[in-house]
Amino acid sequence: MRKRNKNFELYSGGTPSLRGTLAKIFILGLVDAGVGFVLMILFGKEKYGFAIFLGLVTLLVNWIYLRRGGLPAKYLAPGVMLLIAFQVYVVIFSGYISFTNYGALHNGSYAEALDAIQQSAVEPIEGAAEYEIKVVKAADGAVLFLGLDLNTNKTFIGGEDYAKHPWREITTADGLVVDGSGYPTSLSGVTFLTDDQIVDVDPGVTTMKIPLGPNLDTDGFIATADAFFAQQNRFSYIYDEKNKSMTRLIDNKVFPADDSSGFFENKDGEVLSEIGWQVRVGWSNYKKIFGDPDLRGPLSGIILWTFLFAFFSVFSTFVLGLTLALIFNDERIRGLKIYRAIFILPYAFPAFLSAYVWRGMFNTEDGFINRSILGFMGSEHRIPWLEQQGPARAAVLLTNLWLGFPYMFLICTGALQAIPNDLTEAAGIDGASPWKIVKLIKLPLLLVSLAPLLIASFAYNFNNFGAVYLLTGGGPFLNPTLKVNAGATDILITFVYRIAFSGSQGADYGLASAFSVLIFILIGSISFFSFKRTKGLEELTQ
Amino acid sequence: MTTLQARHPKSKRGGVVRWFMQVGWKHLLALVVIAYATFPLVYILSTSLTDMGGIENFTLFGQFYTKNYTDLLTSPDYPFLKWMTNTVTLAGITAIISVFISALAAFAFSRLRFKGRRPGLLALILIQMFPSILGLTAVYGILSKLTDYVPAIGLGTKAGLILVYLGGSLGGGTYLMYGFFNTVPRELDEAAKIDGATHTQIYFQIILRLVAPVLAVMALLSFIGTFGDYVLASIVFNTTDQYTVAVGLNLLLADPWSKNWAMFAAGAVMSSLPIVVLFVSLQKYITNGLTGGAVKG
């Protein structure tokens, strides 16, 4: 408690400079003005919920910075807010998604799915009229179709809003002028649109549906594919709002909305449309991960390889980096600084470029490694680097070694330099050999201080998406019998990425989110417990 | 220079052998390491100077053409300079703001005592372990909502992407800087306090100045990190003009894979050169920046 009081006194009081106060007021004013502007837009768009939320957050920010005291909040607020918006929220959102069937097939809400299903299935009404149309604009700005019925030579007009511009017949009495063959050339009160203007119509003439009666769903509508000809169409499925079901007009089958599968599905399990909506599915994504035999087979191999990959990446980079650091921590070497600067070049080269460069060099036929390096050594044999499991995994590890050893070299050098000289000198005077000094004094000290970084490096490599994905794409894909697409160098994160975003299998965000929650728990607890055993967390929790 | 060589002048044969046993072999080893560390870079530089276009570059510097560079710089399909400007803007702004905000938070964690400090620090590290690539759906969701509400920071805007980068980079940056702030002696704060300094004066005029080199290194590392991002940039932007170097060069390599290889090589050389130069010139501070925080001697 005494410590806290002392601390409080240390950073409170003092005379704020005029410049500082002005700067604070200026920045806060800028923020408030910006938010005020956004709030006006939001109110204009009637997004009241978000506007109120934003307003409250801004009030909170003002309170934090204008009140006396509350120092920690003043320093933490910007970081914490960004962290909540883009990290904490992402974690929570993924957690929520993992309990839903969100994915390519279940992309939105029930209403959105309903709309999409209806729009996706449209059929022409058999034997109904066809029109040649002109696109025109009414005095109120509405875009209308002016249609000449090709069978009867009667002219009709109407717009999307049936209440204002119902589809109706018009004659010369309404101010219609037609040419010799009966085509309309002008009409009082409307302007004919030019081709350019038609192209500019938002959202597009071809998506317009001009209702034939007050009920778009049952009465049918006029639609055009090319802005020249139009047909009378109807939706293939009719929605029954009371029973929440769809009726397919072609065979009058009824498909009730099934809120457990997120599809319109009848008793026989027949699905009306591939388009579904998002529903909560409980633990089923998690059950799938642990129970689905299609997944379980490749998954166990992938998990094992993920651990091996992360371990060997840390181990190999650390051993190489440490060895170099020990050898080159020697002031007698001329040009040491230049050596060090060149050693860390791979770290300076943007990692995505490195991955591509190595991918090119590993090419079996024309790659630099097979042709020039191995060829130079007299080997005619071409190693199928990225085409077979063993070589591909070796390639991934070799690339990652090259990418990672400079970092280890840097931190080992730094840590070595932090070991007090008198310690090693004393040991030298006592007659310890250089190797013994390394083994008994330097290494233990290094390991203690570097352990947290090694753990962090393990965690990083466990999810090192780029190192695998940019080099091999997770491939080669050697087993076409698998139901899921699992490659020979896939680590968990690349495998799950493909589940989440690949087109071929149909993106399944729900399943991918369940995976990411599990990966998070796994790597989080591994790190937590290893931190706990090292000095790193001790310091942290003092 | 070294007392060792003065004591054992190289003119004596035994001295040379001794010198080699102790120091000389390290030069030989250094050459091997240099070859290992740089051969992919030398390879890509040499490839960028060939005129074949594909990956068939078997002898280093067998050719010397600048065609790939001029092609890339004048290509209407691949606006490389535009990509560079986009990337530098994005990465630069992100680096500056993220360092500033991380340093604020690190000061609070290092100097102030408040409820939730320890769990806060721990949470900061652990939240970084969430596989952020898999949070893409959520990030996309946030941005497309923002597109509806405030288009200026929504999809397809640099501001929106910068916000996302900031959210992602804060945890690690804060933690590294927290360690470094701890190495700045508290007595300095106390002395300043006696002179009547407020907390902002202590922070801006004493601590920030002392750790300025570390701030530069943090900014550089953040810059490189943002520079190398492919995934986020590829979902946020969808016209060639908006692309970053990472997304653009990937476009260059898109199928068939090695057709534009030499042009890609030229792009790789041009885009990485500034970073490599900066990095090497800041090398001394980088060692301190990475270890000073986490490692305490």
Interface residues (C-beta under 8 A of the other chain):
Chain A: K3 R4 N7 L10 Y11 S12 G13 G14 T15 P16 S17 G20 V38 I41 L42 K45 K47 F50 L71 P72 Y75 L76 P78 G79 V80 L82 L83 A85 F86 Q87 V88 Y89 V90 V91 F93 S94 I97 Y102 L324 I327 F328 D330 E331 R332 I333 R334 K337 Y339 R340 A341 I342 F343 I344 L345 P346 Y347 A348 F349 P350 A351 F352 L353 S354 Y356 V357 W358 G360 M361 N363 D366 G367 F368 R371 S372 G375 W402 P406 Y407 L410 I411 T413 G414 A415 Q417 A418 I419 P420 S449 L450 P452 L453 A456 A459 N463 F465 G466 L470 I493 V496 Y497 A500 F501 Y509 A512 S513 F515 S516 I519 F520 I523 G524 S527 F528 F531 G536 L537 E539 L540 T541
Chain B: M1 T2 L4 Q5 Q22 V23 K26 H27 L29 A30 V33 I34 Y36 A37 T38 P40 L41 Y43 I44 T47 G54 I55 E56 N57 F58 T59 L60 I101 S102 L104 A105 F107 A108 R111 L112 R113 F114 R117 R118 L121 L122 L124 I125 L126 I127 M129 F130 P131 S132 I133 L134 G135 L136 T137 A138 V139 G141 I142 D148 Y149 V150 L163 V164 L166 G167 G168 L170 G171 T174 D189 E190 K193 G196 A197 T198 H199 T200 Q201 I202 Y203 I224 F227 G228 Y230 V231 A246 L249 N250 L253 S258 W261 F264 A268 S271 S272 I275 V276 F279 V280 Q283 K284 I286 T287 N288 L290 T291 G292 A294 V295 K296 G297
